[in-house]
Amino acid sequence: MGALPLVFVTSRAEKAREAERMGFPVERLDLELPEPQALDPSEIVEAKALSAYRALSRPVLVEDSGLAFRAWGGFPGALVKWVEKSAGVPALARMLDGFPDRGATAICAIAYCDGAEVVTARGETEGSIAAAPRGGNGFGWDVLFIPKGSERTFAEMSSAEKDSLSHRRRAWEALAQKMALPLRSG
């Protein structure tokens, strides 16, 4: 594969900053991409990577994440951003009111496309959903997700603490291993 320019196509600057903190230097580009709808982010990233490559004619990385509630059979999954936009983050927590199981899995899928191949990777973190938003760090549903073994949400943790437990770190590390990417220390 040779030298790999890590062009990360995402509208979320926070995702690019997380990648940088974890040792993955990226060039972030914001590009509107068609996105298939599915609960599982892994089903989305390959199509997004191919679309991004076709639009830019250069190697690209894309990412998609999701929040799978056990009580809801995996919903909202990758559709979480649409629930956030339409109902708000507090509504995500209220969706589980009345359910004894507040368990959830944070999922991140990443895909690299260079025109010849698409390489995908996935990371997951088990946890639960807080009864209401808590914390001021992070972004999106970080105020709700409590990783297993913790009492705090991602948003109540420092960036370093969150990064050490996150689904996103696990996905980036899986991709780096598959592609033998050199990392700088984060």
C-alpha positions in Angstrom: 0.0 0.0 0.0 3.0 2.3 0.5 2.7 5.8 2.0 -0.9 6.3 3.0 -2.4 9.8 3.1 -5.1 9.5 5.7 -7.9 11.7 4.3 -10.7 11.3 6.7 -14.1 12.3 5.2 -16.3 13.4 8.1 -18.5 16.3 9.0 -17.6 15.8 12.7 -14.4 17.6 13.6 -14.6 15.9 17.0 -14.1 12.5 15.3 -10.9 13.8 13.5 -9.6 15.2 16.8 -10.1 11.8 18.5 -8.2 10.1 15.7 -5.4 12.6 16.1 -5.3 12.1 19.9 -5.0 8.3 19.4 -2.0 8.7 17.1 -3.7 8.7 13.7 -2.7 11.8 11.8 -5.6 12.7 9.4 -6.6 15.4 7.0 -10.3 16.0 7.6 -12.6 16.8 4.7 -16.3 17.5 5.0 -18.1 16.0 2.1 -21.8 15.3 1.8 -22.1 11.6 1.0 -25.1 9.4 0.2 -25.6 7.1 3.2 -27.4 3.8 3.1 -29.6 3.3 6.2 -29.0 0.4 8.5 -28.8 -0.4 12.2 -25.2 -1.8 11.9 -22.5 0.8 11.0 -20.5 -1.9 9.3 -23.2 -2.1 6.6 -22.8 1.6 5.9 -19.1 2.3 5.8 -18.1 0.4 2.7 -20.7 2.2 0.5 -19.6 5.6 2.1 -15.9 4.8 1.4 -16.6 4.0 -2.2 -18.7 7.2 -2.7 -16.0 9.3 -1.1 -13.3 7.8 -3.3 -15.4 8.4 -6.4 -16.0 12.0 -5.4 -12.3 12.8 -4.5 -10.3 10.3 -6.7 -7.9 9.8 -3.8 -7.5 7.3 -0.9 -10.1 8.0 1.8 -11.2 6.9 5.3 -14.8 7.1 6.5 -16.4 6.2 9.8 -19.9 5.6 11.1 -20.9 4.9 14.6 -24.0 3.6 16.4 -25.5 3.0 19.8 -27.3 -0.4 20.0 -29.8 -0.7 22.9 -30.3 -4.3 24.0 -33.9 -3.7 25.1 -34.7 -2.5 21.6 -33.0 -5.3 19.7 -30.1 -3.1 18.5 -32.1 0.0 17.7 -31.2 2.9 17.2 -27.8 1.6 16.1 -26.4 3.7 13.3 -29.7 5.5 13.1 -28.8 7.2 16.4 -27.8 10.5 14.7 -31.3 10.8 13.2 -32.9 10.2 16.6 -30.6 12.8 18.1 -31.5 15.3 15.3 -35.3 14.7 15.5 -35.9 14.0 19.2 -32.7 15.1 21.0 -30.2 13.3 23.1 -32.4 13.4 26.3 -35.0 11.5 24.4 -32.5 8.7 23.7 -32.3 8.1 27.5 -36.1 8.3 27.9 -36.5 5.6 25.3 -35.3 3.1 27.9 -37.6 4.3 30.7 -39.7 1.4 31.7 -37.3 -1.2 30.5 -35.3 -3.1 33.1 -32.3 -3.4 30.7 -30.5 -0.2 30.0 -27.6 -2.1 28.4 -26.1 -0.8 25.2 -23.2 -1.3 22.8 -21.3 1.6 21.3 -20.1 0.6 17.8 -17.7 2.2 15.4 -16.9 1.0 11.9 -14.2 2.5 9.7 -13.4 1.9 6.1 -10.5 2.8 3.9 -10.8 2.9 0.1 -8.0 3.5 -2.4 -10.0 2.6 -5.5 -8.5 -0.9 -5.7 -9.8 -2.2 -2.3 -11.9 -1.4 0.6 -10.6 -2.3 4.1 -13.0 -2.2 7.0 -12.6 -2.5 10.7 -14.9 -2.4 13.7 -14.7 -1.6 17.4 -17.3 -2.1 20.2 -17.6 -1.0 23.8 -20.2 -2.6 26.1 -22.0 -0.4 28.6 -25.3 1.1 29.6 -27.3 4.2 29.1 -27.6 6.9 31.9 -31.2 7.9 32.9 -30.4 11.5 31.8 -27.5 13.3 30.1 -24.4 13.8 32.3 -21.1 15.5 31.7 -19.7 18.3 29.6 -16.9 16.6 27.5 -17.2 14.7 24.3 -20.0 15.1 21.8 -23.3 13.6 20.7 -24.4 10.7 22.9 -21.2 10.7 25.0 -23.4 12.3 27.8 -25.5 9.1 27.9 -23.1 6.2 27.4 -21.5 4.6 30.5 -18.8 2.1 29.6 -18.9 -1.3 31.4 -16.9 -1.1 34.7 -17.5 2.7 35.1 -20.0 4.8 36.9 -19.3 7.8 34.6 -20.5 8.6 31.1 -17.9 9.3 28.3 -18.8 13.0 28.8 -17.8 12.8 32.4 -14.3 11.5 31.6 -11.2 13.2 30.3 -10.4 12.7 26.7 -7.6 10.3 27.6 -9.9 8.2 29.7 -12.6 8.1 27.1 -10.1 7.2 24.3 -8.7 4.3 26.4 -12.2 2.7 26.5 -13.8 3.8 23.3 -15.3 1.9 20.5 -13.7 4.4 18.1 -10.2 3.6 19.4 -10.8 -0.1 19.0 -11.9 0.4 15.4 -8.9 2.6 14.5 -6.5 0.1 16.1 -8.2 -2.8 14.2 -7.8 -0.8 11.0 -4.2 0.0 11.7 -3.4 -3.6 12.4 -5.1 -4.8 9.2 -3.3 -2.2 7.1 0.0 -2.1 9.1 -0.3 1.7 9.5 2.5 3.4 11.4 1.2 5.3 14.4 2.7 8.3 16.1 2.3 8.4 19.9 -1.0 10.1 20.8 
